[in-house]
Amino acid sequence: MLASLASLTARADHVFLADSVSLLDSSIHTERLLANSQVTDTYLLPLASSHDALLATFDTRLVTAAVPGGKAVLFPIP
């Protein structure tokens, strides 16, 4: 598993996204989260948005309404 991570981070197009957002930010609507299992994935939406990136995910139950512009940065993987 770490070998796969190492090969992905070694790519020339790899970019590290600094942990620069908080779910405590008033613009994030945590009351729209229905379960604590949604917290991590929901956190990744504003992180992607703040870096003008996309969040590629297999998760079809992501609560994009909890994050302003969340739907715009979501890239669902079929």
N, CA, C and O atoms as a Maestro MAE file, in Angstrom:
{
 s_m_m2io_version
 :::
 2.0.0
}

f_m_ct {
 s_m_title
 :::
 protein
 m_atom[312] {
  # First column is atom index #
  i_m_mmod_type
  r_m_x_coord
  r_m_y_coord
  r_m_z_coord
  i_m_residue_number
  s_m_chain_name
  s_m_pdb_residue_name
  s_m_pdb_atom_name
  i_m_atomic_number
  :::
  1 25 0.816 -1.185 0.000 1 A "MET " " N  " 7
  2 3 0.000 0.000 0.000 1 A "MET " " CA " 6
  3 2 0.863 1.254 0.000 1 A "MET " " C  " 6
  4 15 0.562 2.197 -0.732 1 A "MET " " O  " 8
  5 25 1.912 1.294 0.785 2 A "LEU " " N  " 7
  6 3 2.781 2.475 0.807 2 A "LEU " " CA " 6
  7 2 3.530 2.644 -0.502 2 A "LEU " " C  " 6
  8 15 3.866 3.764 -0.888 2 A "LEU " " O  " 8
  9 25 3.793 1.545 -1.184 3 A "ALA " " N  " 7
  10 3 4.462 1.644 -2.485 3 A "ALA " " CA " 6
  11 2 3.565 2.380 -3.482 3 A "ALA " " C  " 6
  12 15 4.047 3.183 -4.281 3 A "ALA " " O  " 8
  13 25 2.277 2.108 -3.431 4 A "SER " " N  " 7
  14 3 1.333 2.808 -4.311 4 A "SER " " CA " 6
  15 2 1.293 4.294 -3.991 4 A "SER " " C  " 6
  16 15 1.288 5.127 -4.897 4 A "SER " " O  " 8
  17 25 1.266 4.626 -2.706 5 A "LEU " " N  " 7
  18 3 1.271 6.030 -2.294 5 A "LEU " " CA " 6
  19 2 2.553 6.714 -2.752 5 A "LEU " " C  " 6
  20 15 2.518 7.838 -3.253 5 A "LEU " " O  " 8
  21 25 3.671 6.042 -2.582 6 A "ALA " " N  " 7
  22 3 4.957 6.607 -2.995 6 A "ALA " " CA " 6
  23 2 4.994 6.855 -4.501 6 A "ALA " " C  " 6
  24 15 5.514 7.877 -4.949 6 A "ALA " " O  " 8
  25 25 4.448 5.931 -5.278 7 A "SER " " N  " 7
  26 3 4.469 6.117 -6.736 7 A "SER " " CA " 6
  27 2 3.567 7.276 -7.158 7 A "SER " " C  " 6
  28 15 3.889 7.993 -8.105 7 A "SER " " O  " 8
  29 25 2.450 7.467 -6.472 8 A "LEU " " N  " 7
  30 3 1.560 8.586 -6.806 8 A "LEU " " CA " 6
  31 2 2.171 9.927 -6.417 8 A "LEU " " C  " 6
  32 15 2.072 10.891 -7.176 8 A "LEU " " O  " 8
  33 25 2.796 10.003 -5.254 9 A "THR " " N  " 7
  34 3 3.385 11.273 -4.819 9 A "THR " " CA " 6
  35 2 4.657 11.604 -5.579 9 A "THR " " C  " 6
  36 15 5.108 12.749 -5.544 9 A "THR " " O  " 8
  37 25 5.241 10.643 -6.259 10 A "ALA " " N  " 7
  38 3 6.447 10.891 -7.051 10 A "ALA " " CA " 6
  39 2 6.122 11.465 -8.434 10 A "ALA " " C  " 6
  40 15 7.019 11.916 -9.146 10 A "ALA " " O  " 8
  41 25 4.867 11.447 -8.805 11 A "ARG " " N  " 7
  42 3 4.470 11.959 -10.119 11 A "ARG " " CA " 6
  43 2 4.734 13.457 -10.215 11 A "ARG " " C  " 6
  44 15 4.627 14.177 -9.222 11 A "ARG " " O  " 8
  45 25 5.075 13.918 -11.398 12 A "ALA " " N  " 7
  46 3 5.362 15.340 -11.615 12 A "ALA " " CA " 6
  47 2 4.123 16.209 -11.398 12 A "ALA " " C  " 6
  48 15 4.243 17.383 -11.048 12 A "ALA " " O  " 8
  49 25 2.937 15.638 -11.605 13 A "ASP " " N  " 7
  50 3 1.716 16.426 -11.442 13 A "ASP " " CA " 6
  51 2 1.112 16.317 -10.036 13 A "ASP " " C  " 6
  52 15 0.011 16.812 -9.795 13 A "ASP " " O  " 8
  53 25 1.823 15.677 -9.119 14 A "HIS " " N  " 7
  54 3 1.350 15.580 -7.731 14 A "HIS " " CA " 6
  55 2 1.484 16.930 -7.038 14 A "HIS " " C  " 6
  56 15 2.501 17.609 -7.178 14 A "HIS " " O  " 8
  57 25 0.459 17.314 -6.293 15 A "VAL " " N  " 7
  58 3 0.473 18.560 -5.528 15 A "VAL " " CA " 6
  59 2 0.002 18.246 -4.110 15 A "VAL " " C  " 6
  60 15 -1.027 17.597 -3.925 15 A "VAL " " O  " 8
  61 25 0.750 18.705 -3.116 16 A "PHE " " N  " 7
  62 3 0.344 18.541 -1.724 16 A "PHE " " CA " 6
  63 2 -0.584 19.688 -1.349 16 A "PHE " " C  " 6
  64 15 -0.252 20.850 -1.581 16 A "PHE " " O  " 8
  65 25 -1.724 19.381 -0.780 17 A "LEU " " N  " 7
  66 3 -2.665 20.408 -0.335 17 A "LEU " " CA " 6
  67 2 -2.501 20.594 1.169 17 A "LEU " " C  " 6
  68 15 -2.819 19.701 1.954 17 A "LEU " " O  " 8
  69 25 -2.009 21.747 1.553 18 A "ALA " " N  " 7
  70 3 -1.804 22.032 2.974 18 A "ALA " " CA " 6
  71 2 -3.139 22.039 3.712 18 A "ALA " " C  " 6
  72 15 -4.152 22.498 3.184 18 A "ALA " " O  " 8
  73 25 -3.123 21.533 4.914 19 A "ASP " " N  " 7
  74 3 -4.311 21.466 5.762 19 A "ASP " " CA " 6
  75 2 -4.643 22.871 6.241 19 A "ASP " " C  " 6
  76 15 -4.156 23.318 7.279 19 A "ASP " " O  " 8
  77 25 -5.477 23.559 5.472 20 A "SER " " N  " 7
  78 3 -5.690 24.985 5.720 20 A "SER " " CA " 6
  79 2 -7.147 25.362 5.981 20 A "SER " " C  " 6
  80 15 -7.486 26.545 5.980 20 A "SER " " O  " 8
  81 25 -8.000 24.382 6.203 21 A "VAL " " N  " 7
  82 3 -9.413 24.674 6.446 21 A "VAL " " CA " 6
  83 2 -9.864 24.030 7.755 21 A "VAL " " C  " 6
  84 15 -9.189 23.159 8.303 21 A "VAL " " O  " 8
  85 25 -10.997 24.470 8.229 22 A "SER " " N  " 7
  86 3 -11.558 23.917 9.460 22 A "SER " " CA " 6
  87 2 -13.051 23.702 9.283 22 A "SER " " C  " 6
  88 15 -13.740 24.537 8.696 22 A "SER " " O  " 8
  89 25 -13.544 22.593 9.787 23 A "LEU " " N  " 7
  90 3 -14.985 22.359 9.760 23 A "LEU " " CA " 6
  91 2 -15.720 23.298 10.706 23 A "LEU " " C  " 6
  92 15 -16.946 23.395 10.665 23 A "LEU " " O  " 8
  93 25 -14.970 23.985 11.555 24 A "LEU " " N  " 7
  94 3 -15.575 24.954 12.464 24 A "LEU " " CA " 6
  95 2 -15.820 26.301 11.791 24 A "LEU " " C  " 6
  96 15 -16.424 27.192 12.389 24 A "LEU " " O  " 8
  97 25 -15.355 26.455 10.547 25 A "ASP " " N  " 7
  98 3 -15.586 27.686 9.792 25 A "ASP " " CA " 6
  99 2 -17.094 27.911 9.659 25 A "ASP " " C  " 6
  100 15 -17.843 26.977 9.374 25 A "ASP " " O  " 8
  101 25 -17.523 29.125 9.862 26 A "SER " " N  " 7
  102 3 -18.962 29.423 9.849 26 A "SER " " CA " 6
  103 2 -19.620 29.204 8.487 26 A "SER " " C  " 6
  104 15 -20.844 29.105 8.407 26 A "SER " " O  " 8
  105 25 -18.828 29.128 7.416 27 A "SER " " N  " 7
  106 3 -19.418 28.914 6.090 27 A "SER " " CA " 6
  107 2 -19.763 27.446 5.839 27 A "SER " " C  " 6
  108 15 -20.476 27.132 4.885 27 A "SER " " O  " 8
  109 25 -19.267 26.556 6.679 28 A "ILE " " N  " 7
  110 3 -19.534 25.127 6.513 28 A "ILE " " CA " 6
  111 2 -20.739 24.751 7.371 28 A "ILE " " C  " 6
  112 15 -20.767 25.019 8.572 28 A "ILE " " O  " 8
  113 25 -21.714 24.137 6.753 29 A "HIS " " N  " 7
  114 3 -22.981 23.812 7.411 29 A "HIS " " CA " 6
  115 2 -22.942 22.393 7.980 29 A "HIS " " C  " 6
  116 15 -23.513 21.465 7.407 29 A "HIS " " O  " 8
  117 25 -22.262 22.241 9.110 30 A "THR " " N  " 7
  118 3 -22.111 20.910 9.703 30 A "THR " " CA " 6
  119 2 -23.443 20.316 10.148 30 A "THR " " C  " 6
  120 15 -23.545 19.101 10.314 30 A "THR " " O  " 8
  121 25 -24.452 21.139 10.343 31 A "GLU " " N  " 7
  122 3 -25.760 20.611 10.743 31 A "GLU " " CA " 6
  123 2 -26.392 19.774 9.630 31 A "GLU " " C  " 6
  124 15 -27.356 19.047 9.872 31 A "GLU " " O  " 8
  125 25 -25.860 19.870 8.430 32 A "ARG " " N  " 7
  126 3 -26.378 19.076 7.307 32 A "ARG " " CA " 6
  127 2 -25.762 17.677 7.253 32 A "ARG " " C  " 6
  128 15 -26.196 16.831 6.470 32 A "ARG " " O  " 8
  129 25 -24.768 17.443 8.074 33 A "LEU " " N  " 7
  130 3 -24.157 16.114 8.127 33 A "LEU " " CA " 6
  131 2 -25.060 15.206 8.947 33 A "LEU " " C  " 6
  132 15 -25.476 15.570 10.047 33 A "LEU " " O  " 8
  133 25 -25.359 14.047 8.426 34 A "LEU " " N  " 7
  134 3 -26.293 13.138 9.080 34 A "LEU " " CA " 6
  135 2 -25.600 12.108 9.958 34 A "LEU " " C  " 6
  136 15 -26.224 11.529 10.847 34 A "LEU " " O  " 8
  137 25 -24.319 11.878 9.716 35 A "ALA " " N  " 7
  138 3 -23.588 10.870 10.492 35 A "ALA " " CA " 6
  139 2 -22.132 11.293 10.619 35 A "ALA " " C  " 6
  140 15 -21.600 11.994 9.759 35 A "ALA " " O  " 8
  141 25 -21.494 10.859 11.703 36 A "ASN " " N  " 7
  142 3 -20.091 11.225 11.881 36 A "ASN " " CA " 6
  143 2 -19.195 10.597 10.818 36 A "ASN " " C  " 6
  144 15 -18.057 11.031 10.640 36 A "ASN " " O  " 8
  145 25 -19.683 9.595 10.116 37 A "SER " " N  " 7
  146 3 -18.906 8.990 9.032 37 A "SER " " CA " 6
  147 2 -18.768 9.936 7.838 37 A "SER " " C  " 6
  148 15 -17.949 9.688 6.953 37 A "SER " " O  " 8
  149 25 -19.550 11.010 7.798 38 A "GLN " " N  " 7
  150 3 -19.499 11.973 6.695 38 A "GLN " " CA " 6
  151 2 -18.523 13.115 6.957 38 A "GLN " " C  " 6
  152 15 -18.270 13.923 6.064 38 A "GLN " " O  " 8
  153 25 -17.979 13.193 8.148 39 A "VAL " " N  " 7
  154 3 -17.145 14.334 8.529 39 A "VAL " " CA " 6
  155 2 -15.876 14.424 7.689 39 A "VAL " " C  " 6
  156 15 -15.584 15.488 7.143 39 A "VAL " " O  " 8
  157 25 -15.121 13.343 7.571 40 A "THR " " N  " 7
  158 3 -13.848 13.390 6.845 40 A "THR " " CA " 6
  159 2 -14.049 13.763 5.385 40 A "THR " " C  " 6
  160 15 -13.367 14.647 4.866 40 A "THR " " O  " 8
  161 25 -14.980 13.094 4.725 41 A "ASP " " N  " 7
  162 3 -15.207 13.391 3.310 41 A "ASP " " CA " 6
  163 2 -15.700 14.812 3.105 41 A "ASP " " C  " 6
  164 15 -15.320 15.473 2.139 41 A "ASP " " O  " 8
  165 25 -16.544 15.283 4.012 42 A "THR " " N  " 7
  166 3 -17.039 16.652 3.906 42 A "THR " " CA " 6
  167 2 -15.910 17.643 4.119 42 A "THR " " C  " 6
  168 15 -15.887 18.695 3.481 42 A "THR " " O  " 8
  169 25 -14.976 17.331 4.999 43 A "TYR " " N  " 7
  170 3 -13.806 18.184 5.224 43 A "TYR " " CA " 6
  171 2 -12.976 18.326 3.945 43 A "TYR " " C  " 6
  172 15 -12.413 19.390 3.686 43 A "TYR " " O  " 8
  173 25 -12.900 17.272 3.158 44 A "LEU " " N  " 7
  174 3 -12.082 17.302 1.944 44 A "LEU " " CA " 6
  175 2 -12.642 18.247 0.879 44 A "LEU " " C  " 6
  176 15 -11.888 18.746 0.043 44 A "LEU " " O  " 8
  177 25 -13.943 18.497 0.897 45 A "LEU " " N  " 7
  178 3 -14.537 19.420 -0.086 45 A "LEU " " CA " 6
  179 2 -14.008 20.847 0.056 45 A "LEU " " C  " 6
  180 15 -13.523 21.397 -0.933 45 A "LEU " " O  " 8
  181 25 -14.075 21.485 1.246 46 A "PRO " " N  " 7
  182 3 -13.525 22.842 1.335 46 A "PRO " " CA " 6
  183 2 -12.009 22.873 1.180 46 A "PRO " " C  " 6
  184 15 -11.448 23.877 0.742 46 A "PRO " " O  " 8
  185 25 -11.346 21.773 1.538 47 A "LEU " " N  " 7
  186 3 -9.897 21.715 1.325 47 A "LEU " " CA " 6
  187 2 -9.598 21.790 -0.170 47 A "LEU " " C  " 6
  188 15 -8.730 22.553 -0.593 47 A "LEU " " O  " 8
  189 25 -10.309 21.007 -0.964 48 A "ALA " " N  " 7
  190 3 -10.128 21.051 -2.420 48 A "ALA " " CA " 6
  191 2 -10.492 22.427 -2.964 48 A "ALA " " C  " 6
  192 15 -9.766 22.988 -3.784 48 A "ALA " " O  " 8
  193 25 -11.604 22.960 -2.512 49 A "SER " " N  " 7
  194 3 -12.064 24.262 -2.990 49 A "SER " " CA " 6
  195 2 -11.064 25.370 -2.687 49 A "SER " " C  " 6
  196 15 -10.823 26.234 -3.531 49 A "SER " " O  " 8
  197 25 -10.486 25.354 -1.508 50 A "SER " " N  " 7
  198 3 -9.549 26.415 -1.121 50 A "SER " " CA " 6
  199 2 -8.255 26.376 -1.923 50 A "SER " " C  " 6
  200 15 -7.502 27.350 -1.941 50 A "SER " " O  " 8
  201 25 -7.994 25.249 -2.588 51 A "HIS " " N  " 7
  202 3 -6.785 25.114 -3.404 51 A "HIS " " CA " 6
  203 2 -7.112 25.052 -4.897 51 A "HIS " " C  " 6
  204 15 -6.261 24.676 -5.703 51 A "HIS " " O  " 8
  205 25 -8.345 25.420 -5.268 52 A "ASP " " N  " 7
  206 3 -8.783 25.338 -6.672 52 A "ASP " " CA " 6
  207 2 -8.527 23.957 -7.257 52 A "ASP " " C  " 6
  208 15 -8.058 23.822 -8.388 52 A "ASP " " O  " 8
  209 25 -8.842 22.940 -6.471 53 A "ALA " " N  " 7
  210 3 -8.645 21.549 -6.882 53 A "ALA " " CA " 6
  211 2 -10.000 20.856 -6.953 53 A "ALA " " C  " 6
  212 15 -11.026 21.431 -6.591 53 A "ALA " " O  " 8
  213 25 -9.987 19.617 -7.421 54 A "LEU " " N  " 7
  214 3 -11.186 18.788 -7.443 54 A "LEU " " CA " 6
  215 2 -11.007 17.642 -6.461 54 A "LEU " " C  " 6
  216 15 -9.893 17.160 -6.254 54 A "LEU " " O  " 8
  217 25 -12.098 17.210 -5.861 55 A "LEU " " N  " 7
  218 3 -12.083 16.030 -5.006 55 A "LEU " " CA " 6
  219 2 -12.635 14.864 -5.811 55 A "LEU " " C  " 6
  220 15 -13.838 14.785 -6.062 55 A "LEU " " O  " 8
  221 25 -11.750 13.963 -6.212 56 A "ALA " " N  " 7
  222 3 -12.161 12.762 -6.932 56 A "ALA " " CA " 6
  223 2 -12.500 11.692 -5.901 56 A "ALA " " C  " 6
  224 15 -11.691 11.386 -5.025 56 A "ALA " " O  " 8
  225 25 -13.698 11.126 -6.008 57 A "THR " " N  " 7
  226 3 -14.143 10.162 -5.008 57 A "THR " " CA " 6
  227 2 -15.111 9.149 -5.596 57 A "THR " " C  " 6
  228 15 -15.820 9.422 -6.564 57 A "THR " " O  " 8
  229 25 -15.120 7.970 -4.980 58 A "PHE " " N  " 7
  230 3 -16.111 6.944 -5.306 58 A "PHE " " CA " 6
  231 2 -17.369 7.129 -4.449 58 A "PHE " " C  " 6
  232 15 -18.396 6.507 -4.717 58 A "PHE " " O  " 8
  233 25 -17.293 7.970 -3.436 59 A "ASP " " N  " 7
  234 3 -18.384 8.167 -2.476 59 A "ASP " " CA " 6
  235 2 -19.553 8.894 -3.133 59 A "ASP " " C  " 6
  236 15 -19.431 10.058 -3.515 59 A "ASP " " O  " 8
  237 25 -20.663 8.218 -3.262 60 A "THR " " N  " 7
  238 3 -21.848 8.813 -3.890 60 A "THR " " CA " 6
  239 2 -22.765 9.477 -2.868 60 A "THR " " C  " 6
  240 15 -23.784 10.062 -3.236 60 A "THR " " O  " 8
  241 25 -22.409 9.389 -1.580 61 A "ARG " " N  " 7
  242 3 -23.262 9.941 -0.533 61 A "ARG " " CA " 6
  243 2 -22.668 11.196 0.097 61 A "ARG " " C  " 6
  244 15 -23.074 11.589 1.191 61 A "ARG " " O  " 8
  245 25 -21.732 11.816 -0.568 62 A "LEU " " N  " 7
  246 3 -21.093 13.013 -0.027 62 A "LEU " " CA " 6
  247 2 -22.111 14.146 0.105 62 A "LEU " " C  " 6
  248 15 -22.927 14.356 -0.793 62 A "LEU " " O  " 8
  249 25 -22.065 14.867 1.210 63 A "VAL " " N  " 7
  250 3 -23.024 15.944 1.471 63 A "VAL " " CA " 6
  251 2 -22.443 17.253 0.939 63 A "VAL " " C  " 6
  252 15 -21.862 18.032 1.694 63 A "VAL " " O  " 8
  253 25 -22.602 17.486 -0.354 64 A "THR " " N  " 7
  254 3 -22.039 18.692 -0.967 64 A "THR " " CA " 6
  255 2 -22.743 19.953 -0.488 64 A "THR " " C  " 6
  256 15 -22.155 21.033 -0.526 64 A "THR " " O  " 8
  257 25 -23.983 19.839 -0.041 65 A "ALA " " N  " 7
  258 3 -24.737 21.011 0.421 65 A "ALA " " CA " 6
  259 2 -24.171 21.592 1.711 65 A "ALA " " C  " 6
  260 15 -24.510 22.717 2.079 65 A "ALA " " O  " 8
  261 25 -23.328 20.855 2.393 66 A "ALA " " N  " 7
  262 3 -22.742 21.347 3.640 66 A "ALA " " CA " 6
  263 2 -21.626 22.353 3.390 66 A "ALA " " C  " 6
  264 15 -21.218 23.075 4.300 66 A "ALA " " O  " 8
  265 25 -21.136 22.400 2.158 67 A "VAL " " N  " 7
  266 3 -19.989 23.249 1.833 67 A "VAL " " CA " 6
  267 2 -20.349 24.167 0.667 67 A "VAL " " C  " 6
  268 15 -20.728 23.678 -0.397 67 A "VAL " " O  " 8
  269 25 -20.240 25.489 0.842 68 A "PRO " " N  " 7
  270 3 -20.503 26.395 -0.279 68 A "PRO " " CA " 6
  271 2 -19.597 26.054 -1.472 68 A "PRO " " C  " 6
  272 15 -18.375 26.007 -1.334 68 A "PRO " " O  " 8
  273 25 -20.191 25.821 -2.617 69 A "GLY " " N  " 7
  274 3 -19.427 25.452 -3.806 69 A "GLY " " CA " 6
  275 2 -18.966 24.006 -3.798 69 A "GLY " " C  " 6
  276 15 -18.171 23.608 -4.649 69 A "GLY " " O  " 8
  277 25 -19.447 23.219 -2.855 70 A "GLY " " N  " 7
  278 3 -19.016 21.825 -2.726 70 A "GLY " " CA " 6
  279 2 -19.288 20.993 -3.958 70 A "GLY " " C  " 6
  280 15 -18.461 20.173 -4.358 70 A "GLY " " O  " 8
  281 25 -20.435 21.199 -4.556 71 A "LYS " " N  " 7
  282 3 -20.793 20.423 -5.750 71 A "LYS " " CA " 6
  283 2 -19.858 20.734 -6.916 71 A "LYS " " C  " 6
  284 15 -19.578 19.858 -7.734 71 A "LYS " " O  " 8
  285 25 -19.380 21.959 -6.998 72 A "ALA " " N  " 7
  286 3 -18.517 22.380 -8.112 72 A "ALA " " CA " 6
  287 2 -17.136 21.734 -8.061 72 A "ALA " " C  " 6
  288 15 -16.494 21.579 -9.100 72 A "ALA " " O  " 8
  289 25 -16.668 21.356 -6.872 73 A "VAL " " N  " 7
  290 3 -15.324 20.777 -6.764 73 A "VAL " " CA " 6
  291 2 -15.362 19.256 -6.663 73 A "VAL " " C  " 6
  292 15 -14.318 18.617 -6.533 73 A "VAL " " O  " 8
  293 25 -16.552 18.676 -6.721 74 A "LEU " " N  " 7
  294 3 -16.692 17.225 -6.629 74 A "LEU " " CA " 6
  295 2 -16.534 16.591 -8.003 74 A "LEU " " C  " 6
  296 15 -17.187 16.998 -8.965 74 A "LEU " " O  " 8
  297 25 -15.666 15.594 -8.087 75 A "PHE " " N  " 7
  298 3 -15.447 14.840 -9.319 75 A "PHE " " CA " 6
  299 2 -15.760 13.379 -9.007 75 A "PHE " " C  " 6
  300 15 -14.881 12.636 -8.570 75 A "PHE " " O  " 8
  301 25 -17.017 12.961 -9.231 76 A "PRO " " N  " 7
  302 3 -17.384 11.575 -8.907 76 A "PRO " " CA " 6
  303 2 -16.717 10.585 -9.853 76 A "PRO " " C  " 6
  304 15 -16.687 10.787 -11.067 76 A "PRO " " O  " 8
  305 25 -16.189 9.522 -9.282 77 A "ILE " " N  " 7
  306 3 -15.586 8.448 -10.070 77 A "ILE " " CA " 6
  307 2 -16.619 7.328 -10.164 77 A "ILE " " C  " 6
  308 15 -17.022 6.779 -9.138 77 A "ILE " " O  " 8
  309 25 -17.056 6.979 -11.378 78 A "PRO " " N  " 7
  310 3 -18.086 5.925 -11.519 78 A "PRO " " CA " 6
  311 2 -17.549 4.544 -11.165 78 A "PRO " " C  " 6
  312 15 -18.285 3.560 -11.233 78 A "PRO " " O  " 8
  :::
 }
 m_bond[311] {
  # First column is bond index #
  i_m_from
  i_m_to
  i_m_order
  :::
  1 1 2 1
  2 2 3 1
  3 3 4 2
  4 3 5 1
  5 5 6 1
  6 6 7 1
  7 7 8 2
  8 7 9 1
  9 9 10 1
  10 10 11 1
  11 11 12 2
  12 11 13 1
  13 13 14 1
  14 14 15 1
  15 15 16 2
  16 15 17 1
  17 17 18 1
  18 18 19 1
  19 19 20 2
  20 19 21 1
  21 21 22 1
  22 22 23 1
  23 23 24 2
  24 23 25 1
  25 25 26 1
  26 26 27 1
  27 27 28 2
  28 27 29 1
  29 29 30 1
  30 30 31 1
  31 31 32 2
  32 31 33 1
  33 33 34 1
  34 34 35 1
  35 35 36 2
  36 35 37 1
  37 37 38 1
  38 38 39 1
  39 39 40 2
  40 39 41 1
  41 41 42 1
  42 42 43 1
  43 43 44 2
  44 43 45 1
  45 45 46 1
  46 46 47 1
  47 47 48 2
  48 47 49 1
  49 49 50 1
  50 50 51 1
  51 51 52 2
  52 51 53 1
  53 53 54 1
  54 54 55 1
  55 55 56 2
  56 55 57 1
  57 57 58 1
  58 58 59 1
  59 59 60 2
  60 59 61 1
  61 61 62 1
  62 62 63 1
  63 63 64 2
  64 63 65 1
  65 65 66 1
  66 66 67 1
  67 67 68 2
  68 67 69 1
  69 69 70 1
  70 70 71 1
  71 71 72 2
  72 71 73 1
  73 73 74 1
  74 74 75 1
  75 75 76 2
  76 75 77 1
  77 77 78 1
  78 78 79 1
  79 79 80 2
  80 79 81 1
  81 81 82 1
  82 82 83 1
  83 83 84 2
  84 83 85 1
  85 85 86 1
  86 86 87 1
  87 87 88 2
  88 87 89 1
  89 89 90 1
  90 90 91 1
  91 91 92 2
  92 91 93 1
  93 93 94 1
  94 94 95 1
  95 95 96 2
  96 95 97 1
  97 97 98 1
  98 98 99 1
  99 99 100 2
  100 99 101 1
  101 101 102 1
  102 102 103 1
  103 103 104 2
  104 103 105 1
  105 105 106 1
  106 106 107 1
  107 107 108 2
  108 107 109 1
  109 109 110 1
  110 110 111 1
  111 111 112 2
  112 111 113 1
  113 113 114 1
  114 114 115 1
  115 115 116 2
  116 115 117 1
  117 117 118 1
  118 118 119 1
  119 119 120 2
  120 119 121 1
  121 121 122 1
  122 122 123 1
  123 123 124 2
  124 123 125 1
  125 125 126 1
  126 126 127 1
  127 127 128 2
  128 127 129 1
  129 129 130 1
  130 130 131 1
  131 131 132 2
  132 131 133 1
  133 133 134 1
  134 134 135 1
  135 135 136 2
  136 135 137 1
  137 137 138 1
  138 138 139 1
  139 139 140 2
  140 139 141 1
  141 141 142 1
  142 142 143 1
  143 143 144 2
  144 143 145 1
  145 145 146 1
  146 146 147 1
  147 147 148 2
  148 147 149 1
  149 149 150 1
  150 150 151 1
  151 151 152 2
  152 151 153 1
  153 153 154 1
  154 154 155 1
  155 155 156 2
  156 155 157 1
  157 157 158 1
  158 158 159 1
  159 159 160 2
  160 159 161 1
  161 161 162 1
  162 162 163 1
  163 163 164 2
  164 163 165 1
  165 165 166 1
  166 166 167 1
  167 167 168 2
  168 167 169 1
  169 169 170 1
  170 170 171 1
  171 171 172 2
  172 171 173 1
  173 173 174 1
  174 174 175 1
  175 175 176 2
  176 175 177 1
  177 177 178 1
  178 178 179 1
  179 179 180 2
  180 179 181 1
  181 181 182 1
  182 182 183 1
  183 183 184 2
  184 183 185 1
  185 185 186 1
  186 186 187 1
  187 187 188 2
  188 187 189 1
  189 189 190 1
  190 190 191 1
  191 191 192 2
  192 191 193 1
  193 193 194 1
  194 194 195 1
  195 195 196 2
  196 195 197 1
  197 197 198 1
  198 198 199 1
  199 199 200 2
  200 199 201 1
  201 201 202 1
  202 202 203 1
  203 203 204 2
  204 203 205 1
  205 205 206 1
  206 206 207 1
  207 207 208 2
  208 207 209 1
  209 209 210 1
  210 210 211 1
  211 211 212 2
  212 211 213 1
  213 213 214 1
  214 214 215 1
  215 215 216 2
  216 215 217 1
  217 217 218 1
  218 218 219 1
  219 219 220 2
  220 219 221 1
  221 221 222 1
  222 222 223 1
  223 223 224 2
  224 223 225 1
  225 225 226 1
  226 226 227 1
  227 227 228 2
  228 227 229 1
  229 229 230 1
  230 230 231 1
  231 231 232 2
  232 231 233 1
  233 233 234 1
  234 234 235 1
  235 235 236 2
  236 235 237 1
  237 237 238 1
  238 238 239 1
  239 239 240 2
  240 239 241 1
  241 241 242 1
  242 242 243 1
  243 243 244 2
  244 243 245 1
  245 245 246 1
  246 246 247 1
  247 247 248 2
  248 247 249 1
  249 249 250 1
  250 250 251 1
  251 251 252 2
  252 251 253 1
  253 253 254 1
  254 254 255 1
  255 255 256 2
  256 255 257 1
  257 257 258 1
  258 258 259 1
  259 259 260 2
  260 259 261 1
  261 261 262 1
  262 262 263 1
  263 263 264 2
  264 263 265 1
  265 265 266 1
  266 266 267 1
  267 267 268 2
  268 267 269 1
  269 269 270 1
  270 270 271 1
  271 271 272 2
  272 271 273 1
  273 273 274 1
  274 274 275 1
  275 275 276 2
  276 275 277 1
  277 277 278 1
  278 278 279 1
  279 279 280 2
  280 279 281 1
  281 281 282 1
  282 282 283 1
  283 283 284 2
  284 283 285 1
  285 285 286 1
  286 286 287 1
  287 287 288 2
  288 287 289 1
  289 289 290 1
  290 290 291 1
  291 291 292 2
  292 291 293 1
  293 293 294 1
  294 294 295 1
  295 295 296 2
  296 295 297 1
  297 297 298 1
  298 298 299 1
  299 299 300 2
  300 299 301 1
  301 301 302 1
  302 302 303 1
  303 303 304 2
  304 303 305 1
  305 305 306 1
  306 306 307 1
  307 307 308 2
  308 307 309 1
  309 309 310 1
  310 310 311 1
  311 311 312 2
  :::
 }
}
